[in-house]
């Protein structure tokens, strides 16, 4: 769980596939 969007975006600063996967996990679960 992230308290703000900046922390989240920093955490998912990965490859495009990694970012897409984490986006699904955190935003659409």
PDB file as gemmi writes it, atoms N, CA and C in Angstrom:
CRYST1    1.000    1.000    1.000  90.00  90.00  90.00 P 1                      
ATOM      1  N   UNK A   1       0.851  -1.212   0.000  1.00  0.00           N  
ATOM      2  CA  UNK A   1       0.000   0.000   0.000  1.00  0.00           C  
ATOM      3  C   UNK A   1       0.873   1.242   0.000  1.00  0.00           C  
ATOM      4  N   UNK A   2       0.532   2.194  -0.861  1.00  0.00           N  
ATOM      5  CA  UNK A   2       1.329   3.412  -0.975  1.00  0.00           C  
ATOM      6  C   UNK A   2       0.502   4.620  -0.569  1.00  0.00           C  
ATOM      7  N   UNK A   3       1.155   5.546   0.125  1.00  0.00           N  
ATOM      8  CA  UNK A   3       0.433   6.696   0.676  1.00  0.00           C  
ATOM      9  C   UNK A   3       0.271   7.824  -0.330  1.00  0.00           C  
ATOM     10  N   UNK A   4       1.072   7.824  -1.381  1.00  0.00           N  
ATOM     11  CA  UNK A   4       0.891   8.837  -2.422  1.00  0.00           C  
ATOM     12  C   UNK A   4       1.348   8.292  -3.766  1.00  0.00           C  
ATOM     13  N   UNK A   5       0.936   8.971  -4.815  1.00  0.00           N  
ATOM     14  CA  UNK A   5       1.197   8.477  -6.159  1.00  0.00           C  
ATOM     15  C   UNK A   5       2.683   8.489  -6.492  1.00  0.00           C  
ATOM     16  N   UNK A   6       3.428   9.455  -5.961  1.00  0.00           N  
ATOM     17  CA  UNK A   6       4.861   9.541  -6.249  1.00  0.00           C  
ATOM     18  C   UNK A   6       5.590   8.290  -5.777  1.00  0.00           C  
ATOM     19  N   UNK A   7       5.311   7.844  -4.547  1.00  0.00           N  
ATOM     20  CA  UNK A   7       5.943   6.628  -4.035  1.00  0.00           C  
ATOM     21  C   UNK A   7       5.612   5.441  -4.930  1.00  0.00           C  
ATOM     22  N   UNK A   8       4.348   5.371  -5.344  1.00  0.00           N  
ATOM     23  CA  UNK A   8       3.932   4.272  -6.207  1.00  0.00           C  
ATOM     24  C   UNK A   8       4.690   4.301  -7.525  1.00  0.00           C  
ATOM     25  N   UNK A   9       4.748   5.464  -8.157  1.00  0.00           N  
ATOM     26  CA  UNK A   9       5.411   5.570  -9.458  1.00  0.00           C  
ATOM     27  C   UNK A   9       6.895   5.265  -9.329  1.00  0.00           C  
ATOM     28  N   UNK A  10       7.527   5.709  -8.246  1.00  0.00           N  
ATOM     29  CA  UNK A  10       8.935   5.381  -8.034  1.00  0.00           C  
ATOM     30  C   UNK A  10       9.118   3.879  -7.904  1.00  0.00           C  
ATOM     31  N   UNK A  11       8.180   3.225  -7.207  1.00  0.00           N  
ATOM     32  CA  UNK A  11       8.280   1.791  -6.963  1.00  0.00           C  
ATOM     33  C   UNK A  11       8.169   1.003  -8.264  1.00  0.00           C  
ATOM     34  N   UNK A  12       7.308   1.464  -9.187  1.00  0.00           N  
ATOM     35  CA  UNK A  12       7.092   0.714 -10.421  1.00  0.00           C  
ATOM     36  C   UNK A  12       7.926   1.251 -11.580  1.00  0.00           C  
ATOM     37  N   UNK A  13       8.992   1.983 -11.267  1.00  0.00           N  
ATOM     38  CA  UNK A  13       9.858   2.485 -12.333  1.00  0.00           C  
ATOM     39  C   UNK A  13      10.723   1.343 -12.850  1.00  0.00           C  
ATOM     40  N   UNK A  14      10.094   0.449 -13.618  1.00  0.00           N  
ATOM     41  CA  UNK A  14      10.730  -0.763 -14.105  1.00  0.00           C  
ATOM     42  C   UNK A  14      10.614  -0.806 -15.622  1.00  0.00           C  
ATOM     43  N   UNK A  15      10.699  -1.999 -16.172  1.00  0.00           N  
ATOM     44  CA  UNK A  15      10.441  -2.163 -17.598  1.00  0.00           C  
ATOM     45  C   UNK A  15       8.961  -1.934 -17.860  1.00  0.00           C  
ATOM     46  N   UNK A  16       8.590  -1.740 -19.108  1.00  0.00           N  
ATOM     47  CA  UNK A  16       7.182  -1.510 -19.455  1.00  0.00           C  
ATOM     48  C   UNK A  16       6.314  -2.693 -19.016  1.00  0.00           C  
ATOM     49  N   UNK A  17       6.784  -3.916 -19.247  1.00  0.00           N  
ATOM     50  CA  UNK A  17       6.004  -5.100 -18.828  1.00  0.00           C  
ATOM     51  C   UNK A  17       5.827  -5.114 -17.319  1.00  0.00           C  
ATOM     52  N   UNK A  18       6.890  -4.816 -16.585  1.00  0.00           N  
ATOM     53  CA  UNK A  18       6.815  -4.789 -15.128  1.00  0.00           C  
ATOM     54  C   UNK A  18       5.837  -3.732 -14.658  1.00  0.00           C  
ATOM     55  N   UNK A  19       5.925  -2.536 -15.270  1.00  0.00           N  
ATOM     56  CA  UNK A  19       5.026  -1.450 -14.890  1.00  0.00           C  
ATOM     57  C   UNK A  19       3.571  -1.834 -15.157  1.00  0.00           C  
ATOM     58  N   UNK A  20       3.331  -2.436 -16.323  1.00  0.00           N  
ATOM     59  CA  UNK A  20       1.970  -2.802 -16.692  1.00  0.00           C  
ATOM     60  C   UNK A  20       1.418  -3.837 -15.698  1.00  0.00           C  
ATOM     61  N   UNK A  21       2.243  -4.815 -15.351  1.00  0.00           N  
ATOM     62  CA  UNK A  21       1.811  -5.857 -14.423  1.00  0.00           C  
ATOM     63  C   UNK A  21       1.496  -5.272 -13.052  1.00  0.00           C  
ATOM     64  N   UNK A  22       2.379  -4.408 -12.541  1.00  0.00           N  
ATOM     65  CA  UNK A  22       2.156  -3.810 -11.226  1.00  0.00           C  
ATOM     66  C   UNK A  22       0.952  -2.893 -11.247  1.00  0.00           C  
ATOM     67  N   UNK A  23       0.736  -2.199 -12.365  1.00  0.00           N  
ATOM     68  CA  UNK A  23      -0.459  -1.364 -12.492  1.00  0.00           C  
ATOM     69  C   UNK A  23      -1.715  -2.194 -12.266  1.00  0.00           C  
ATOM     70  N   UNK A  24      -1.786  -3.354 -12.918  1.00  0.00           N  
ATOM     71  CA  UNK A  24      -2.951  -4.225 -12.731  1.00  0.00           C  
ATOM     72  C   UNK A  24      -3.057  -4.657 -11.278  1.00  0.00           C  
ATOM     73  N   UNK A  25      -1.952  -5.069 -10.675  1.00  0.00           N  
ATOM     74  CA  UNK A  25      -1.983  -5.573  -9.309  1.00  0.00           C  
ATOM     75  C   UNK A  25      -2.462  -4.515  -8.324  1.00  0.00           C  
ATOM     76  N   UNK A  26      -1.980  -3.276  -8.478  1.00  0.00           N  
ATOM     77  CA  UNK A  26      -2.268  -2.271  -7.453  1.00  0.00           C  
ATOM     78  C   UNK A  26      -3.530  -1.466  -7.719  1.00  0.00           C  
ATOM     79  N   UNK A  27      -3.863  -1.261  -8.984  1.00  0.00           N  
ATOM     80  CA  UNK A  27      -4.989  -0.363  -9.264  1.00  0.00           C  
ATOM     81  C   UNK A  27      -6.283  -1.099  -9.565  1.00  0.00           C  
ATOM     82  N   UNK A  28      -6.188  -2.352 -10.041  1.00  0.00           N  
ATOM     83  CA  UNK A  28      -7.398  -3.023 -10.510  1.00  0.00           C  
ATOM     84  C   UNK A  28      -7.716  -4.302  -9.755  1.00  0.00           C  
ATOM     85  N   UNK A  29      -7.017  -4.537  -8.654  1.00  0.00           N  
ATOM     86  CA  UNK A  29      -7.264  -5.742  -7.870  1.00  0.00           C  
ATOM     87  C   UNK A  29      -8.545  -5.568  -7.043  1.00  0.00           C  
TER      88      UNK A  29                                                      
END                                                                             
